[in-house]
Amino acid sequence: HGSPAGTPMEKLLVLMKYMVDHNEAHAQELAALAEQLSAAGETSAGAQVMDALVGFDVANAKLAAVHSRLSDR
């Protein structure tokens, strides 16, 4: 595909890719936070953060699938 200065759809795809990658980086940070909470004795809080990450990862996978489908056109 073209550069970010390309068509409106190309711009949307670049933005979606950025968001998916950004979400993945946040997911890694949240997993590290959960580990740190658990290590600090806050096992319940750590488990809750990990549980929230499941939903976060599912949503991001759906966004990545949309991006992939649109990119394959």
N, C-alpha and C positions, 0 to 999 in steps of 0.2 A: 504494500500500500504506500501511498504518498506520504509526504511530510505533514507535520501538524498544520502547515499552511495550505493543505489540500482542500478537498471537498468538505462540506458540512458533515457527511457521514465519517470521513476519515478523522475529522477533529473529534467526533463523538467516540470513535473507537480508541483514539489515543487517550482521551479522558477516562474511558472505562478501564483501559489497561492500567493506567496510573492508579485508579481507585482500587482495583483488585490487588495490585502490588502493595499499595499503601495499607490496605486491610490486612494482608498477610504479614506485613512488618508489625502491625499493631497486635496481631494474634500472637506472634512470637514474644512480644513484650509482655502481653497479658499472661502467657504461660510462665514466663520467668517470674512475674509478680506472684502468681499462684504458688510457685515453688518457694519463693522467699517468705510468703505468708505462712506456709506450712512449716518451713524451717524455723520460723520465729514462734512456733507453737500455736499459730492460728490455723489449725488444720481445717476447721469448718469453713472459714473464710476462703482458704485456698481451694477447697473443694467446690465452693460456690462459684469462684472465678473460673475454675476449669469447666464447670457445668455450663456457665454462660458462654464459654468459648465454643462449645459444641454448636450452639445456635449461630454464633458468629461465623464459624467455619462453614456451616450449611448454607447460610445466606451468601457468603463470599463465593462458594462453589457455584451457586446458581448464577451469580453475576458473571463469573468466569465462563460459564456455559453460554450465556447470552453473547458475551464478547466473542467467543470462539465461533458460534453459529453465524454471527454477523460478519466476522472476519473471513469466513470461508466462502462468502458470496462472490 
